[in-house]
Amino acid sequence: MPVFADFFSQEPFEMLNVTKALRKMPYQERMLGNMGLFNEGDAEDLATDLVEIDEENGKLQVIHTKPRGAPAEEMAKDEKRKARLFKVPHMPAHDRIYPHEIQNDRVTGEIVLDSAVRKVNDRLAKMRKAYELTREIHRLGSLKGQLLDADNTVIFDYFTEFEVSQTTDILALTTPTTDVRGAMVDYARTVEDLLGETTYTGLALLCGRDFFDNFVNNDSVKDTYKNWEAAQSLRADLRSGFPYGGMLVMEYRGTRGLANNIGIIEDNKAYVVPMGSDIFRTYTAPANFMSTVNTPGNSMVAKVVPDLADRWVDIHGDDNFLFMNTRPDTIIEVTGT
């Protein structure tokens, strides 16, 4: 008679297959992830858990016109590079399945192997959901300039790391005479000046709840918003974004109820964010298993390990990723009043 652990030594529970199953679990919609800000499709898969960032303060140079045959203009020398090291955060997860959970949870007519697969998949779905939420929290923190852990401690303060200050402004949205469109133009110019030669494809204004409501109810915005709202009446959720002043204005829904509100943008704040820029980067590091040492990083790896005494089966999840904001000063934090 096969022991409990024997079922978990079969092909469905090999590391590669369990990892594939984890990644196939239903994706939990996350706003920043869907926006593609951090270029995760082009993540740099590291064979180590260290990221080295070279900062080079290049000088802008305009070349003078000269007569043909005259000496060419020498290009300005770049200032000395400054290298910074970042350790990719390691996020292990663990779950355990006991024999009685499979024995008492079988569907009529289901063989033991199928029941075990279903139970593992249930736990992987739970793990995938937790990892997706963790990734969104890290994206949001990086966007704001501080990568936060689950307990709100700071993993990396990108303002400190890159020696820049946060760009802020106050917008009197509850004052009817406030020129909101003019403020949007000023924000765009500020971002462009701070980015310098770095390109981007557009700007988004990601808003907290109260900021968004006060924004769309400001006298200078109200008519524009109502006209757009009427044209988009068939949309499922009007908070998902509307164009105004050269920006895509949207309410960031986030996840409420987490400790220290790490899952939301504060209700009275908003962030001006350049989209389609390489200032946001994603790095992955190898999982913390012997079989993945010095291999290219990969997201969300899982492994099933039976207990040697045949008492339980452990499910080990492993995710190692770093969302980096290399130019946190280009993100404008706006406080609405």
Helices and strands as residue ranges (DSSP letters): H 4-7, G 11-13, H 15-24, H 31-35, G 40-42, E 44-45, E 50-55, E 82-87, E 90-97, H 99-103, H 112-144, E 146-148, E 154-157, H 158-161, E 167-171, H 180-195, E 202-207, H 209-217, H 219-231, G 238-240, E 242-244, E 247-251, G 259-261, E 269-275, E 280-284, G 290-292, E 301-306, E 313-325, G 328-330, E 332-336
